[in-house]
Amino acid sequence: MAKVKKAFFCTHCGTQHTQWQGQCSSCKSWNTLQEEVLDNPKPPAWQSEKVAPAKASPVRIQDVAIDAIQRLPSGDSELDRVLGGGIVPGAMMLVGGEPGIGKSTLLLQVALSVKGKVVYVSGEESEQQIKLRSARVTEESSECYLLAETHTQSLLHHLGKLQPAVVVIDSIQTLHSDIIDSTAGSVSQIRACTAELLQFAKSTQTPVFLVGHITKDGAIAGPKVLEHMVDTVLHFEGDRNHVYRILRAHKNRFGTTAELGIYSMAQEGLLPVANPSALLISSESAGLSGHAIGTTVEGIRPMLIEVQALVSSAVYGTPQRSSTGFDNKRLNMLLAVLEKRAGFQLGSKDVFLNLAGGIRLDDPGLDLAVMAAILSSSLDVAIPKGYTFAAEVGLSGELRNVPKMEQRMQEATKLGFERMVVAQAVKTVPKGLEVIRLTTIQEVVAHLF
C-alpha cells in the first residue's frame, strides 16, 4: 500500500506546510495549522462526451469578439446592477454573509426567476424545506430542479446530464470530493471542490453561484484562495433587526465594485428597493435638532440619507465616540476639525452618530451632513427644512468638491429639496433648487445657525 501523504494547511490563508508549527509563516496567524491527508489526483468521473472541455488554441487579441458575450438577466434588478448588467456565461460567483441574512432566499428567488433550466443544489436543506420556502417567496418555476447532494462527483454527473443554464450551490463548505481524503469544509476540500466546479463552469459556459459561510471576523470561511479562484465575490450585509439588506461586490472581473444593491426583507422574501432615498428619509424628523440630510452616490446610484447625531455631556471620565454606518475614525477627525477650526468645545461631550436604515457608507460627500447634524445637536437648533448637503471637509476646515454633483442635485430635486449646500460653483442647476456655495466650515455655522 502506498504511503499516505499528509500536509498542514493554514485555515486563515490556506498556505501549505510540510510540518506543524505554531505560527503560519505566510499570514503570521497563531494556531491555525490543520493536518489534512493528501492523495494522488484522480481523473474527474463526471466528464462525459457532452461536457468534455473543448481544446483551446491561441487566438490573437484583435480577433476576440467581446460583442458575442450575452449576459443572462437574473430577474432581479438589484443583482443585475451589482453584477454589471446580468450574469456572465461561465462565471463563478461567491455570495457571503452572516447566518440568517438572506443568502439562500436571494439565490432561491434568482433560481425561480431566471429564464431557463436552473439546478439548485443544497447540502444544508432537504427538498421539502426548500419547497416550503419557495412557496412563500415567489411563484414556482417549472424549470427549477432541486438536488440535495454533497458529493461533488455525483453532483457534476447530474449537471452533465441536465445541462442547466444556471447552477446554485448552497453551500460550498458542505461539499466533499473523492480527490481529497479529508472532511467536508476543510481547506483542501473547499479548494478541490471549487476547482472542479470552476472547470465545469468554464468548459460548459455555465454560470455557478456559490454560497460561502463567514467567520466571526466577517471574512468568508475557508482558504483565501477561494476568493481568488472565483470571478465575483458578493457580500450580503445588514442588521437582522433592520428590514434593509445591502448587496456589495468586493471583487468583480466583469464590472465595477462601486455598485450597491438594496433589498427590504418582507414576509414574501427579499424585495428590491428601486427608490431607497424615499424610504431612508423620515418626514417626522423635520424640525428636530441633530438631523441632517446628506446626498451620496454609490456607483451610478444617487441616494439621500438621513444623518442623525446626538451630543450630550459625558457621564464618565472619557467621552464616548460611537457611530453606526459611518467610519468611526473619520468621525473623530471631523470632531477635531470642529473643535480646532470652528471653536466648538466637544472634548468633554459624548457624540453618537447614526445613518438611518442600517446603511453603511464611506462617501466623503457625507462629511458636511455629519458636521451639520453634530452642530445642530450641540446647539439644540434644528436645521431649516428643505436643506441637503454634499461636500467633503478638509483638515483646515475648508469644503472640498465631490464628484457627480449633477446626479446628486437631480435626486435632491426629485424628492422636493429646495436648497443644497456645496463647495463648488455648479453650472447647470435643476429648476426649483437653490445651490448655496460655501468655502469653510465657519461659513456653514454662520449660514445655518
C-alpha positions in Angstrom: 0.0 0.0 0.0 1.3 3.4 -0.9 2.3 5.7 1.9 -0.4 8.2 2.9 0.8 11.8 2.3 -0.1 14.4 4.8 0.4 18.2 5.0 -0.6 21.1 7.2 -2.8 23.9 5.9 -3.4 27.3 7.4 -7.2 27.8 8.0 -6.7 31.5 7.6 -4.8 31.9 4.4 -4.6 28.4 3.0 -0.8 28.1 2.9 0.6 24.6 2.8 3.3 23.5 5.3 5.2 20.2 5.5 5.1 20.0 9.3 3.2 21.6 12.1 4.3 24.8 13.6 2.7 27.3 16.0 2.7 30.3 13.6 1.9 30.4 9.9 4.9 31.6 8.1 2.7 33.4 5.5 0.0 35.3 7.3 1.6 35.2 10.8 -1.5 33.8 12.4 -1.1 31.6 15.5 -2.6 28.1 16.0 -4.2 28.0 12.6 -2.4 24.9 11.0 -4.6 21.9 10.5 -3.4 18.4 9.4 -5.0 17.0 6.2 -4.5 14.0 4.1 -3.2 14.4 0.6 -3.9 11.8 -2.1 -2.9 11.5 -5.8 -5.4 13.3 -8.0 -8.0 11.1 -9.7 -9.4 11.8 -13.1 -12.8 13.5 -12.8 -15.5 10.9 -13.1 -18.2 13.5 -14.2 -16.7 14.2 -17.6 -18.7 12.7 -20.5 -18.8 13.3 -24.2 -21.4 16.1 -23.8 -19.4 18.1 -21.2 -15.8 17.4 -22.2 -13.8 20.6 -22.2 -13.1 22.0 -25.6 -9.5 22.1 -26.9 -8.1 25.6 -26.6 -5.9 27.2 -29.2 -4.0 30.6 -29.2 -6.1 33.5 -30.6 -4.9 37.0 -31.3 -6.3 39.6 -29.0 -7.5 41.6 -32.0 -9.6 38.6 -33.2 -11.5 38.2 -29.9 -15.1 39.5 -30.3 -16.4 40.9 -27.0 -19.8 41.7 -28.5 -20.6 38.0 -28.7 -20.9 37.7 -24.9 -24.6 37.9 -24.0 -25.4 38.4 -20.3 -28.3 36.4 -18.8 -30.8 38.5 -16.9 -31.3 37.2 -13.4 -34.8 38.5 -13.0 -33.5 40.7 -10.1 -32.8 44.3 -11.0 -30.6 44.9 -7.9 -28.5 41.8 -8.5 -28.1 42.7 -12.2 -26.9 46.2 -11.2 -24.3 44.8 -8.8 -23.0 42.2 -11.3 -22.7 44.8 -14.0 -25.7 44.2 -16.2 -26.5 40.5 -15.7 -25.0 37.0 -15.3 -21.9 36.3 -17.5 -21.8 32.8 -19.0 -19.2 30.6 -17.4 -18.8 33.0 -14.4 -18.4 31.7 -10.9 -19.9 34.0 -8.2 -19.4 33.6 -4.5 -22.0 35.1 -2.1 -21.1 35.5 1.6 -22.9 36.9 4.6 -23.9 36.3 8.2 -26.2 33.5 9.1 -29.9 34.4 8.6 -29.1 37.5 6.5 -30.9 36.1 3.4 -28.3 34.5 1.1 -30.3 31.3 0.4 -33.5 33.3 0.0 -31.9 35.6 -2.5 -30.4 32.8 -4.6 -33.6 30.8 -4.5 -35.5 33.8 -5.8 -32.9 34.0 -8.6 -33.3 30.3 -9.4 -37.0 30.7 -9.7 -36.8 33.9 -11.8 -34.1 33.0 -14.4 -35.4 32.0 -17.8 -34.0 28.6 -18.5 -33.2 25.4 -16.6 -31.7 26.0 -13.2 -30.4 23.5 -10.7 -30.5 24.5 -7.0 -28.1 22.2 -5.1 -28.5 22.2 -1.3 -26.3 20.5 1.2 -28.0 22.1 4.2 -31.7 21.7 3.5 -33.9 18.9 2.1 -36.2 19.3 -0.9 -39.2 19.7 1.3 -37.7 22.6 3.2 -36.7 24.4 0.0 -40.2 23.7 -1.4 -41.8 25.4 1.7 -39.6 28.4 1.3 -40.2 28.7 -2.4 -43.9 28.7 -1.9 -43.5 31.7 0.4 -41.1 33.9 -1.6 -42.2 33.8 -5.2 -44.1 31.9 -7.9 -42.8 28.5 -8.6 -40.9 27.7 -11.8 -41.2 24.5 -13.9 -37.6 24.8 -14.9 -36.1 24.8 -11.4 -34.6 21.5 -10.3 -33.7 20.7 -6.7 -30.9 18.5 -5.7 -29.8 17.5 -2.2 -26.3 16.3 -2.8 -22.9 16.9 -1.2 -20.8 14.5 -3.2 -19.0 16.6 -5.9 -18.6 13.8 -8.5 -22.3 12.8 -8.2 -23.3 16.4 -8.4 -21.3 17.1 -11.5 -22.6 13.9 -13.1 -26.2 15.1 -12.7 -25.3 18.6 -14.0 -23.7 17.0 -17.1 -27.0 15.2 -17.9 -29.3 18.2 -17.2 -27.1 20.8 -18.8 -28.7 23.7 -16.9 -28.4 27.4 -17.7 -27.5 28.4 -14.1 -26.3 26.4 -11.1 -26.7 27.4 -7.4 -24.6 25.6 -4.7 -25.7 26.1 -1.1 -23.1 26.0 0.3 -19.5 25.3 -0.8 -18.5 24.3 2.7 -20.8 21.2 2.6 -19.3 19.6 -0.5 -16.7 16.9 -0.4 -14.7 15.3 -3.2 -13.1 11.9 -3.7 -9.9 13.5 -4.9 -9.1 14.7 -1.3 -9.3 12.3 1.7 -10.4 14.8 4.3 -13.6 16.1 6.0 -16.0 18.4 4.3 -15.3 22.1 5.0 -11.6 21.7 5.3 -9.2 23.9 3.4 -8.2 21.2 0.9 -11.8 20.0 0.3 -13.0 23.6 -0.3 -10.2 24.2 -2.7 -10.6 20.9 -4.6 -14.4 21.2 -4.9 -14.1 24.8 -6.1 -11.5 23.7 -8.7 -13.8 21.0 -10.1 -16.8 23.4 -10.2 -14.6 26.0 -11.8 -13.5 23.6 -14.5 -17.2 22.6 -15.1 -18.3 26.2 -15.3 -15.5 27.3 -17.8 -15.8 24.2 -20.0 -19.6 24.3 -20.3 -20.1 28.1 -20.1 -22.5 27.6 -17.2 -22.6 30.3 -14.5 -22.3 29.0 -11.0 -23.4 30.7 -7.7 -21.6 29.6 -4.5 -22.9 30.4 -1.0 -20.0 30.8 1.4 -20.1 30.8 5.2 -18.2 33.6 7.0 -16.1 33.6 10.2 -16.7 35.7 13.3 -14.4 38.3 11.8 -16.7 38.7 8.8 -14.4 37.1 6.3 -15.5 34.1 4.1 -14.6 30.9 5.8 -12.0 28.7 4.1 -8.8 29.5 2.3 -8.3 32.9 0.9 -7.5 31.2 -2.5 -11.3 30.6 -2.7 -11.9 34.3 -3.3 -9.0 34.4 -5.9 -10.5 31.4 -7.9 -14.0 32.9 -8.4 -14.8 35.7 -10.7 -17.1 37.7 -8.4 -17.3 38.0 -4.6 -20.6 39.4 -3.3 -21.2 40.3 0.3 -24.7 40.4 1.7 -24.7 42.9 4.6 -27.3 44.3 7.0 -28.6 44.1 10.5 -31.2 41.4 11.2 -33.0 44.0 13.3 -33.5 46.2 10.3 -35.5 45.5 7.2 -32.9 46.6 4.7 -30.2 44.4 3.2 -27.2 45.6 1.2 -25.5 43.6 -1.6 -22.0 44.7 -2.5 -19.4 43.4 -4.9 -15.9 43.2 -3.2 -14.5 41.7 -6.4 -15.9 41.7 -10.0 -14.0 40.7 -13.1 -16.9 41.7 -15.4 -17.9 45.0 -13.9 -17.4 47.7 -11.2 -17.3 47.1 -7.5 -18.8 50.5 -6.7 -22.4 49.5 -7.3 -24.9 48.8 -4.5 -28.0 46.7 -4.3 -30.6 47.4 -1.7 -33.3 45.0 -0.6 -36.1 45.1 2.0 -36.9 41.9 3.9 -40.6 41.1 3.9 -42.8 38.1 4.6 -42.7 37.2 0.9 -38.9 37.3 0.7 -36.4 39.9 -0.4 -37.9 42.8 -2.4 -35.7 45.1 -4.5 -35.8 48.8 -3.4 -36.0 50.9 -6.5 -36.0 54.3 -4.8 -34.1 54.0 -1.5 -34.0 57.8 -0.9 -37.7 58.0 -0.3 -37.6 55.2 2.3 -34.4 56.3 4.1 -35.7 59.8 4.8 -38.3 60.3 7.5 -40.7 63.2 7.3 -41.2 63.1 11.1 -37.6 64.2 11.7 -38.3 67.7 10.3 -38.0 70.4 13.0 -35.9 68.2 15.3 -32.3 69.0 16.2 -29.5 66.6 15.3 -30.9 65.6 11.9 -29.4 66.5 8.5 -29.9 65.1 5.0 -26.8 64.1 3.1 -26.5 63.4 -0.6 -24.4 60.5 -1.6 -23.6 58.4 -4.7 -22.8 54.7 -4.8 -21.7 53.7 -8.2 -24.1 55.4 -10.5 -26.9 55.5 -8.0 -27.5 58.8 -6.1 -29.2 58.5 -2.7 -30.3 60.9 0.0 -29.8 59.6 3.5 -30.7 60.9 6.9 -27.8 61.6 9.3 -28.7 61.5 13.0 -26.4 62.9 15.7 -26.7 63.2 19.5 -24.3 65.3 21.5 -24.5 65.2 25.3 -22.4 65.8 28.4 -20.1 62.9 29.2 -21.2 61.0 32.2 -18.0 59.1 32.6 -14.4 60.5 32.5 -13.7 59.6 28.9 -16.2 60.9 26.3 -17.7 58.3 24.0 -17.4 58.4 20.2 -19.8 55.9 18.6 -21.0 55.7 15.0 -23.3 53.3 13.2 -22.9 53.1 9.4 -20.1 55.7 9.3 -16.3 55.4 9.8 -15.5 56.0 13.4 -12.0 57.3 12.7 -13.4 59.8 10.2 -15.9 60.9 12.8 -13.1 61.6 15.3 -11.3 63.7 12.6 -14.4 65.8 11.9 -14.9 66.4 15.6 -11.3 67.6 15.8 -11.8 70.0 12.9 -15.0 71.4 14.6 -13.1 72.0 17.8 -10.0 73.5 16.2 -11.5 75.5 13.3 -15.0 76.4 14.4 -14.3 76.8 18.2 -16.8 74.2 19.5 -15.7 72.6 22.7 -16.7 68.9 22.1 -13.8 67.3 24.0 -16.0 66.7 27.1 -19.1 65.6 25.1 -20.4 62.2 24.2 -21.1 62.1 20.4 -23.3 59.4 18.8 -23.8 59.2 15.1 -26.2 57.1 13.1 -27.1 56.7 9.4 -30.8 55.9 9.2 -32.0 52.5 7.9 -28.9 50.5 8.9 -27.0 51.6 5.7 -23.2 51.7 5.8 -21.5 54.2 3.5 -18.0 55.6 3.1 -18.7 58.5 0.7 -16.6 61.6 1.7 -19.5 63.7 0.4 -21.3 62.9 3.7 -18.8 64.9 5.8 -20.7 68.2 5.7 -24.0 66.5 6.5 -22.3 64.8 9.5 -20.9 68.1 10.7 -24.3 69.8 10.3 -26.1 67.1 12.3 -23.4 67.3 15.1 -23.7 71.2 15.2 -27.4 71.0 15.3 -27.5 68.6 18.2 -24.8 70.5 20.1 -26.6 73.9 19.8 -30.1 72.2 20.0 -31.2 74.1 17.0 -32.9 72.4 14.1 -31.6 72.7 10.5 -34.2 74.7 8.4 -36.5 72.5 6.3 -35.5 71.7 2.7 -31.7 71.7 3.2 -29.4 69.0 1.9 -25.6 68.8 2.0 -22.9 67.5 -0.3 -19.3 68.4 0.4 -16.1 66.9 1.8 -14.4 68.6 4.8 -10.6 69.0 4.9 -8.4 69.3 8.0 -8.2 73.0 7.7 -12.0 73.3 7.8 -12.3 74.0 4.1 -15.1 72.5 2.0 -13.9 70.4 -0.9 -15.6 69.3 -4.1 -17.2 65.9 -4.5 -17.9 64.1 -7.9 -21.2 63.6 -9.7 -22.8 66.7 -8.5 -25.4 66.6 -11.3 -26.8 63.3 -10.2 -26.9 64.5 -6.5 -28.8 67.6 -7.5 -31.3 65.8 -9.6 -32.0 63.3 -6.8 -32.5 66.2 -4.3 -34.8 68.0 -6.7 -36.9 64.8 -7.3 -37.5 64.5 -3.5 -38.6 68.1 -3.1 -35.5 69.7 -1.5 -35.1 73.4 -2.2 -31.5 74.2 -1.1 -28.2 72.3 -1.4 -25.0 73.4 0.4 -22.0 72.6 -1.8 -18.3 73.6 -2.1 -18.2 74.4 -5.8 -20.0 76.6 -8.3 -22.3 74.4 -10.4 -23.0 75.4 -14.0 -26.3 73.6 -14.5 -28.8 73.7 -11.7 -32.2 71.9 -11.9 -35.2 74.1 -11.7 -36.5 74.7 -8.2 -33.2 74.0 -6.5 -31.1 76.8 -4.9 -27.3 75.9 -4.7 -25.5 77.6 -1.8 -21.8 77.7 -2.3 -19.7 77.9 0.9 -15.9 77.5 1.3 -15.3 76.9 5.0 -17.0 75.3 8.0 -17.1 78.7 9.7 -19.4 80.0 6.8 -21.6 76.9 7.3 -22.0 77.7 11.0 -22.8 81.4 10.3 -25.3 80.5 7.5 -27.2 77.8 9.3 -27.1 78.8 13.0 
